Amino acid sequence: MRITSPELIRDLVKKEERVDSRKLSEYRKIDFTVNPVKKADGSCWLSMGETKVVVGVKFGLMEPYPDTPEEGGLMVSLNYSPVVWKDLPANRDIEVSRVLDRSIRESKMLNLKEFCISKGEKAFQIFIDCYVLNYDGNLLDALNLATVKSLMSANMPKLEDDKLASSDKKINIKAVPIGVTVSGIDGKYLVDLNRLEENASDFSLFISYLDEKTICAMQKTGINGIPMKDMNKIFEIGAGKQKELRGILEK
């Protein structure tokens, strides 16, 4: 019998059980393929259970922004089919793209000054296009991993006869932000919620880690507050899982 009721899922979690028999701190199986999109400058297809995404990196030309005349640009967008994500909350796609953008920027993963061609005149723009192929929960963790892997696989752009071309030099990666979403259900803390579990959760906290002790970005969702007394526990869970995800990413 397939369990769909949030109440039944909450009853399971109270007994430290899950609908798919995982432990509370266990991720679903993660698989990925690097550079499946040949027309992209860097890309990654990734599955986290039945959540499946693909991220592509492309470069363009731009005039630097007035407040950052010595930097290139970065733009993250999320694309999805309503059939895949038919119950998308209002503005959730905008929120997801902004959180991913913040994870990359605040981690200083990229030195945007390296993408400036001439101060105040010309620079490279980095476009990160995220596509949701199938949605079964925990989209942020999946997209963060795929985005990082896509950037790690991309080569630096260059100009040839005033046209964009790819060099044989990899992007200079300064840091690797790993996102972990820790969620609360009736006082229990879980990672990698599937779609049904998300409907039963009290709150979720996405935490972007540079290492076990350094956090560069966070985003909370859900109407319930997070008990202050449990914050250290949540950070410890995230710190342990980011190490696990980092190991998967490096394979």
C-alpha positions as CSV (number, residue, x, y, z in Angstrom):
1,M,0.0,0.0,0.0
2,R,1.4,3.4,-1.0
3,I,1.4,5.9,1.9
4,T,0.3,9.4,0.8
5,S,-1.1,10.9,4.0
6,P,1.2,13.4,5.8
7,E,-0.2,12.1,9.1
8,L,0.9,8.6,8.3
9,I,4.3,9.8,7.3
10,R,4.6,11.8,10.5
11,D,3.6,8.7,12.5
12,L,6.4,6.7,10.8
13,V,9.0,9.4,11.5
14,K,8.0,9.4,15.2
15,K,9.2,5.8,15.2
16,E,12.3,6.8,13.3
17,E,11.0,5.1,10.2
18,R,10.5,6.4,6.6
19,V,8.1,5.5,3.8
20,D,11.0,4.2,1.7
21,S,12.7,2.3,4.6
22,R,15.7,4.7,4.7
23,K,17.3,5.9,7.9
24,L,16.4,9.5,8.9
25,S,20.0,10.6,8.0
26,E,20.2,8.6,4.8
27,Y,20.3,10.1,1.3
28,R,18.8,8.3,-1.7
29,K,21.1,6.9,-4.3
30,I,22.9,9.6,-6.2
31,D,24.1,9.1,-9.8
32,F,25.5,11.7,-12.2
33,T,26.9,12.0,-15.7
34,V,29.3,14.9,-16.6
35,N,29.0,16.8,-19.9
36,P,25.9,15.1,-21.4
37,V,24.9,18.3,-23.1
38,K,27.4,18.7,-26.0
39,K,26.3,22.3,-26.9
40,A,26.9,23.5,-23.3
41,D,30.3,24.6,-22.1
42,G,29.9,22.4,-19.0
43,S,27.0,20.3,-17.9
44,C,25.8,17.6,-15.5
45,W,22.9,15.2,-15.4
46,L,22.1,14.1,-11.8
47,S,19.6,11.9,-10.1
48,M,18.9,11.8,-6.4
49,G,16.4,9.0,-6.1
50,E,13.6,9.9,-8.5
51,T,14.5,13.6,-8.5
52,K,16.3,14.1,-11.8
53,V,17.9,17.3,-13.0
54,V,20.3,18.6,-15.6
55,V,22.4,21.7,-15.4
56,G,24.2,23.5,-18.3
57,V,26.8,26.3,-18.2
58,K,27.1,28.7,-21.1
59,F,29.1,31.9,-21.6
60,G,28.1,35.2,-23.2
61,L,29.4,38.7,-23.6
62,M,28.3,41.6,-21.5
63,E,29.1,45.1,-20.4
64,P,30.1,45.0,-16.7
65,Y,27.7,46.4,-14.2
66,P,28.5,49.9,-13.1
67,D,29.0,48.9,-9.5
68,T,31.3,46.0,-10.4
69,P,33.2,47.3,-13.5
70,E,36.0,44.8,-13.1
71,E,33.8,41.7,-12.9
72,G,32.0,39.3,-15.2
73,G,28.4,38.4,-14.6
74,L,26.6,35.3,-13.2
75,M,23.0,34.4,-13.9
76,V,21.1,31.3,-12.6
77,S,17.8,30.3,-14.0
78,L,15.4,27.4,-13.2
79,N,13.4,25.8,-16.0
80,Y,10.7,23.1,-15.5
81,S,7.6,21.7,-17.0
82,P,4.3,22.2,-15.1
83,V,3.6,18.5,-15.7
84,V,6.8,17.6,-13.8
85,W,6.2,20.1,-11.0
86,K,2.5,20.7,-11.1
87,D,2.1,21.7,-7.5
88,L,5.0,24.2,-7.5
89,P,4.4,26.8,-4.7
90,A,4.2,30.4,-5.9
91,N,7.6,31.9,-6.8
92,R,9.4,28.7,-5.6
93,D,11.3,28.5,-8.9
94,I,12.6,32.1,-8.4
95,E,13.5,31.3,-4.8
96,V,15.4,28.1,-5.8
97,S,17.5,30.0,-8.5
98,R,18.3,32.8,-6.0
99,V,19.4,30.3,-3.3
100,L,21.7,28.6,-5.8
101,D,23.1,31.9,-7.0
102,R,23.8,32.9,-3.4
103,S,25.5,29.6,-2.6
104,I,27.9,30.1,-5.5
105,R,28.5,33.8,-4.9
106,E,28.9,33.7,-1.1
107,S,31.2,30.7,-1.3
108,K,33.5,32.7,-3.6
109,M,33.6,29.6,-5.8
110,L,34.4,31.8,-8.8
111,N,36.5,34.9,-8.9
112,L,34.4,37.0,-11.2
113,K,37.2,39.4,-11.9
114,E,38.9,36.6,-13.9
115,F,35.9,36.9,-16.3
116,C,36.5,40.6,-17.0
117,I,38.0,41.3,-20.5
118,S,38.3,45.1,-20.2
119,K,37.3,47.2,-17.2
120,G,33.9,48.8,-17.6
121,E,33.7,47.7,-21.2
122,K,33.5,44.0,-21.8
123,A,33.3,40.9,-19.8
124,F,32.1,37.2,-19.9
125,Q,28.7,36.4,-18.6
126,I,28.2,33.0,-17.0
127,F,24.7,31.5,-17.6
128,I,23.7,28.6,-15.4
129,D,20.6,26.9,-16.7
130,C,18.9,24.4,-14.4
131,Y,16.3,22.0,-15.7
132,V,14.0,19.8,-13.6
133,L,13.4,16.5,-15.5
134,N,11.5,14.7,-12.7
135,Y,10.6,16.0,-9.2
136,D,10.5,13.9,-6.1
137,G,11.7,16.2,-3.4
138,N,15.0,17.8,-2.3
139,L,15.5,19.9,-5.4
140,L,18.0,22.3,-3.9
141,D,20.6,19.6,-2.9
142,A,20.3,17.9,-6.3
143,L,20.7,21.2,-8.2
144,N,23.5,22.5,-6.1
145,L,25.5,19.3,-6.7
146,A,24.8,19.4,-10.4
147,T,25.7,23.1,-10.7
148,V,29.0,22.6,-8.9
149,K,29.9,19.6,-11.1
150,S,29.0,21.6,-14.2
151,L,31.2,24.5,-13.3
152,M,34.0,22.1,-12.4
153,S,33.8,20.5,-15.8
154,A,33.7,23.8,-17.8
155,N,36.7,25.4,-19.6
156,M,37.4,29.2,-19.4
157,P,36.0,31.2,-22.3
158,K,38.2,33.3,-24.6
159,L,37.8,35.7,-27.5
160,E,38.9,34.8,-31.0
161,D,38.3,37.5,-33.6
162,D,35.9,39.1,-31.2
163,K,33.9,35.9,-31.0
164,L,33.4,33.6,-28.0
165,A,35.4,30.4,-28.0
166,S,36.5,27.8,-25.5
167,S,40.1,27.6,-24.2
168,D,41.8,24.4,-23.0
169,K,42.0,25.8,-19.5
170,K,39.6,24.8,-16.8
171,I,37.7,27.4,-14.8
172,N,39.7,28.4,-11.7
173,I,37.5,26.9,-8.9
174,K,38.3,28.7,-5.6
175,A,35.9,26.8,-3.3
176,V,33.3,24.0,-3.5
177,P,30.0,24.8,-1.8
178,I,28.0,21.7,-0.9
179,G,24.3,22.1,0.0
180,V,22.5,20.0,2.6
181,T,18.9,20.4,3.5
182,V,17.9,19.3,7.0
183,S,14.2,19.1,7.7
184,G,12.2,18.8,10.8
185,I,9.1,16.6,11.3
186,D,7.7,16.4,14.9
187,G,11.0,17.0,16.5
188,K,12.9,14.5,14.4
189,Y,15.5,15.7,11.9
190,L,15.8,14.2,8.4
191,V,17.8,14.7,5.2
192,D,16.8,14.3,1.6
193,L,13.0,14.4,1.9
194,N,11.1,12.9,-1.0
195,R,8.0,14.6,-2.3
196,L,5.6,13.0,0.1
197,E,7.8,13.8,3.1
198,E,8.1,17.4,2.1
199,N,4.3,17.7,2.4
200,A,4.6,16.4,6.0
201,S,7.5,18.5,7.1
202,D,7.4,21.4,9.6
203,F,10.4,23.2,8.1
204,S,13.5,22.7,6.0
205,L,16.9,24.5,6.3
206,F,19.2,24.5,3.3
207,I,22.8,25.0,4.4
208,S,25.7,25.5,2.0
209,Y,29.0,24.4,3.5
210,L,32.6,25.1,2.4
211,D,33.8,22.5,4.9
212,E,32.6,21.0,8.2
213,K,32.9,24.2,10.1
214,T,32.2,26.9,7.5
215,I,28.8,27.9,6.2
216,C,28.4,30.4,3.4
217,A,24.6,30.5,2.8
218,M,21.3,29.3,4.3
219,Q,17.7,29.4,3.4
220,K,14.7,28.3,5.5
221,T,11.3,27.1,4.1
222,G,8.2,26.1,6.0
223,I,5.8,27.9,8.3
224,N,7.1,26.6,11.6
225,G,10.0,28.0,13.4
226,I,13.3,26.2,14.2
227,P,13.9,25.5,17.9
228,M,17.1,27.5,18.8
229,K,18.2,24.7,21.2
230,D,18.4,22.4,18.2
231,M,20.4,24.6,15.8
232,N,23.8,23.1,16.7
233,K,22.3,19.6,16.2
234,I,21.1,20.6,12.7
235,F,24.4,22.1,11.8
236,E,26.2,18.9,12.9
237,I,23.9,16.8,10.8
238,G,24.5,19.0,7.8
239,A,28.3,19.1,8.4
240,G,28.4,15.3,8.4
241,K,26.3,14.9,5.3
242,Q,28.2,17.5,3.3
243,K,31.3,15.4,3.8
244,E,29.5,12.4,2.4
245,L,28.2,14.4,-0.6
246,R,31.6,16.0,-1.2
247,G,33.0,12.5,-1.5
248,I,30.4,11.5,-4.1
249,L,31.1,14.7,-6.1
250,E,34.8,13.9,-6.3
251,K,34.3,10.5,-7.8
